[in-house]
Amino acid sequence: MTSPILVLFDIDGTLVRTLEAGIRSMNRAFADLHERGDALDTVAIAGRPDLGITMDAFRAIGVEPTPDRIEALRDGYFAHLRGELARTSGADFGVLPGVQAMLDALDARPDVTVGLLTGNFEGGAQIKLRHFEIWHRFTLGAFGDRHVLRRDLVPLAVARARELGIDADPARTVIIGDTPLDIDCAHAHGALALAVATGSYTPAELAEAGADAVVETLEACDTAGVWLERLLERRRVG
């Protein structure tokens, strides 16, 4: 019997665009707790788990990132994030092109399980995707609460799928994201990487990073699933 296909989505820049509501919210939490509203200003963000981002931000302001401080900062971040999302608007804010149609198409396939693989804290992922009314579209998730490296999230996602009785196999797993770190984490575990240029990286940069396929937006992925079959065929041929 053919093993199921696991399709895992990044959030920011892939599913939704929040116009940096998360960064503003985390900086405000640092301001509340440590009087430093600029804690993230020198920290690399794109594609990294929130735990690693938070730890680096603490070190950037000269504060030891103890578990208690991280937990307090995280809770403050969640409180600000809800308000930031409610206040933010604009043509570039919201669910990105092609996302809803792709989720509908994948949901119609009994051989596909759709999940999240994201650097967001789980609570932050829920807040963002509930705001845009798509949280319920995902069966499982691997989040940035316990790991500082994105690579560590792939085994976690596969393990969670297996806990649900899904015979997940990294070789039949597709990770969809908008950064080179999404591509790297997929290939580190034998998964496939579909890169979408709706974040801060160009198609050329994503191709150079080794993506198995690159699209300008997820609108380029047909709802008949040809894009998915072509990716899997590339794996079989390779």
Buried (B, 14 or more C-beta within 10 A) or exposed (E): EEEBBBBBBBBBBBBBBBBBBBBBBBBBBBBBBBEBBEBBEEBEBBBBBBBBBBBBBBEBBEBEBEEEBBEBBBEBBBBBBBEBBEEBEEEEBBBBBBBBBBBEBBEEBEEBBBBBBBBBBBBBBBBBBEBBEBBEBBBBBBBBBEBBBBBBBBBBBBEBBEEEEBEBBBEBBBBBBBBBBBBBBBBBBEBBBBBBBBBEBEBEBBBEBEBBBBBEEBBBBEEEBEBBEEBBEEBEEE
